[in-house]
Amino acid sequence: MADLESILRMAEDAGFTHAAPLDPSTIELKEEVRAMCAGNSCGQYGRRWSCPPGCGELSDCAARIAGYHTGILVQSVGELEDSMDVETMMETEGEHKEHFQALYAALRKEYPGMLALGAGCCTQCAACSYPDAPCRFPDKMVSSMEAYGMLVLEVCQKNGLAYYYGPNTIAYTSCFLLD
């Protein structure tokens, strides 16, 4: 069984702004979120194994999540100069991904069967092999919470973690489901 207090401290030590326990039973996968992915505003839909449709149907994602009984949510929050401060948004995203990779590596030693869901698409490879060849690093590939059909705001609310930190802030959220 996971020692959540220890894991939450690890998340803080990794550099996340916030970390909170995650009850996997509160996760609801939504077709509407997948429909937003299909809108392809990020340009990755149908281009990566970690993104829809490469990461599987919602039923596949639900089956992967079903075996987990505990987890954590992690966030990186950035302070923006104004709502158009793209530079700080990108810096905060980069820091979040660095913190995520550090915690992922640390947790994987103790929880090799964990399911880590990040913010944004997988960036393990400069060019994904999808759909022409299998994923080159399936044990390192990370889908996003949205790719799995999660409305991140709702997951945060159901687990007592803020999602909005006021004007001129940006928050990136990820999760680790542990067995």
Helices and strands as residue ranges (DSSP letters): H 4-14, E 18-22, G 24-26, H 31-38, H 58-66, E 70-79, H 86-110, E 115-117, H 152-158, E 169-178
